Amino acid sequence: MKKTNFYPNAWHIPPYPYNMMANGNAEDVQTKDLVLSNPTLLEKNVSEIELNLVRLSAIDNNGMEHFIQDFAGQELVLKGMHTGLFIRTKSTMALAPGKYKRFRFYVQEMGNAFTFADGQTEAVYRFDHLDFEIEGSLTVRPGETPKAIFRFELVPFATRPLLAPIWQLFRKSGHITTKMANSLGL
């Protein structure tokens, strides 16, 4: 008799929707889903960012900076939306009512790195903060203290250069011609 492995988790349907972990919370506090982008990082094909975060601030439409929380000694790994990963604030953001156009991540001088689409990692030391534009801006109404989900728009990793040696093994060598061309001696 043949032994067959059975994995019931493969067909198991969870009793809650998949987005419950992202949007649901017990205190019934509104959660803002924010997409953050930086055009310079997109131009340089950055796929992943490692930051030693010191503090976080939101910049409103008038250019005023509002500090959210102190993140001393916290290391963050920011991945793009294509991975399905995000960062969620643990507590509510105490922001003054208004419209905010960007978030500023203040970082330490050491321990920051960019990973590019081709897989190369480069340590970066020349900046003390990194700005991300909020797509569609963030509006905070009076009396509202929302939690936030940060999704980062970054370039996906390029799989073609990583798989090139494997493709070379399966590639047929020589010039490929059609049957008719072969019959004519071309």
N, C-alpha and C positions, 0 to 999 in steps of 0.2 A: 504494500500500500504506500502510495506517495504522500509525503508529508507536505502540507500546504500551510504557509504562514498567513495568518489573518491579522490585519491591522485595523481594528474598528475605528480608530481616530481619523482615518482617511475619509470615512463617510459620515462622521459625526457632525451634526449641525449644532452650532453653539446656541444657547437659549437667549442670546442678546445680539443686537446688530453689531457689525464690525466697527462702526464709527462711534460706538458708545464710549470706548476708552479715550477717544480724542475729544468728544464733545460733551459727554455726560459727566455730571458731578453731583455729589450728594447735597451740597448746599444750595443748589439751584442758582448758581452765579452764572451770569452770561459769559460765554467764552467767545472771544474774537479770533477768527482764523485769518492770519496775516501772511501774505506772501512778500518776502523781502528779497531785493535784488541789488546788485552792485555792478554797474556797466563795466568798470575796469576789470573786475574778476571774470566777467563773461568774455571780454576781449582776450584775456590771457589764458582762457580755457582751464580755469580752476574747477576741479571736481569735488574737492574736500578741503576743509580748513580746520586746523587745530589751533585753538586760542587759549591762552592763559588769561582769563577774564578778571578784571579788577572791579569794574562797575558798568552799569548799563544806564543809558539815558534816552529820552525821547525828545525830538526837536519838533516844535510846532511850526505853523505856517509863518509866524513872525520871526523865526530864528532863535527863539528862547529855548534854552535847554532845561529839561525837567528830569532830575535823577530819579530812577525808579527804585533801585535796591543795590546794596553793596554785595558784590560777588567775590570777595577777597579769596584768592587762592583756588578758584574753581577753574577746572580745565574743561573746555567744551570741544566737541568734535561736531562741526557743522557739515551736514551732507545735503545734497540736493533733493528737490521734490521727486525726482525720478526714482529715488530709492524707497520712497514711502515713509521716510523717517522725519521727525519733527521735534522741536523743543517746546515743552509746555511749562508755563510758569506755575510754581507750586502754590503761590498765594496771589491775591488780587493785586493789580497794579493801581497804586494810589496816584492817579494822574489828575491834574486840574482839567475841568471841562474845556474842550476845544478840539481843533483839528491838528493832527500830527502827521508830518510828512516823512520822517525818517527816524531810525534808531541808530544810536552810536554805541559801539562796543569798545570800551577802554580796555587795553590789554597791557600786560607786563612786557618788558623788553626781551625776555628770554622765553623759549619754549613755544614759539608760534611757528606754524608750518603750513605751506600750501601744497596740496597734491594735485597735479595737473591731469588732464584727460588721458595722457599717455602713460600714467602711472609713476612718473618721476615726482619725488618729494623735494621741496626746497625750504630750508629754514629762512624765516624772514625776521629782520631785526630793526628795520628802518621806520617803523610807525608806532604811534602810541594809541591810536584808535582806528576803528574801521566802521565806515558808515554804510548803512543799508537803506535804500529807499523803500517805502511802503507802497505797494501797488494799490491804488484806489484810496489812499490815505486812511488814517484811523480817526474816527470821530468818537469823542467821549462826552456824554451828556451829563448835566448836573446830577449828582447823587449816584452816578454809575461808577462802580469799581470792577471792571472786568478782569477775567483771567485771559491769557493769550496763548495762542499756538503760533509758533514761528516756523514757517516753511521757507526754505532758502532756494532761490533760483540759481542753480549752478549747472555747469556743463556735465553731461554724463560721461563716464569713462569710455574710452575708445577700445573696443574689443578686437578690432582688426589687427593692430600691431602685436597684441599679445598672442593671437592665434596664427600669425604668419608662419612660424616654423612648422606647425601642424599641417597647414594648408600645403606647404611645400612637399610634404611627404606623399600627399594624395594627388598632387598635380601630375598630369601626364607630360612627359618630356617630349620634345620634338614639335614639329609643325603639324597642325591638324588640318586636313583637307577633306573635301566632300568626296563621295564615291565617284561622281562623274569626273572630277578633276584627277583622281587617281587612275581611272581607266584611260584617260588621254595622255598619261605620263607627265602631267604637270607637277 
